[in-house]
Amino acid sequence: MLKIYNPESSLKNDSPFQAQLLFQDAASPVMEGLTRLHNVIMGVMVFIGYVISDFILVNIRFHVASVNKRNFGVDHNTVLEVVWTFTPALILIFIAIPSFGLLYAIDENIRPIISTKVIGHQWYWSYELAGTPVNKENLSSLNKPIAYSDEYDANLINETDLILGEKRLLQSDNAIILPLETQIRFVLTSSDVIHSWAVPSLGLKLDAVPGRLSQIATLAERPGNFYGQCSEICGVNHSAMPIELIAL
């Protein structure tokens, strides 16, 4: 059983918590890019909301003035119509340029050192590893014994079997071990229905489709325990398909 609790992960927000508003802490270049893009778009949205609210208040004043027989000369203003037509277009272009770059980065696989095949089942994950993920010295330095295997299944740990520090509905009895600063490729498929393999801290989310192989890559920049779940409704136990990755 590949089961490790890494105390360093408690220093970062790598799992959801009650009343969470923001993203989990980024642990990969892709997730850092997603967070930055989100912050930029959110800033643009706040600015647009402020401008539109101001326009609404001004129009209310103009309406009151028109009722009082005052003309402010804004009826059929061609310049104003051109401005509010081209300004949104420029804003969309401003947002689209970094978005396309980020989409390209998500799909790019740069010489992956390790490949891991992920197979979705109702309702658990199977992993087939190609290459040793980390050396045995790193594994033996942890506080729990490791029985490493190249092929194994990962199931949800029942709530009654959790130990202190483990996550309800997120803890798996087998975790994937990732080496730091190493390009790793995940090849996904499914044995029955469509599943989705997602780990928010690493910016990973990809559908596992029956009869099709899909791939996505990541690079862990810091140690930690990273959690995810199946993100495609796949049946009655859809919520019982946790994902756990441990970067060493």
Buried (B, 14 or more C-beta within 10 A) or exposed (E): EBBBBBEEBEEBBBBBEEEEEEBBBBBBBBBBBBBEBEEBBEEBEEEEEEEEEEEEEEEEEBEEEEEEEEEEEEEEEEEEEEEEEEEEEEBEEEBEEBBEEBEEBBEEEEEBEBBBBBBBBBBBBBBBBBEEBBEEEBBEEBEEEBEEEEEBEBBBBEEEEBEEEBBEBBBBBBBBBBBBEBBBBBBBBBEBBBBBBBBBBBBBBBBBBEEEEBBBBBBBBBBBBBBBBBBBEBEEEBEBBBBBBBBB
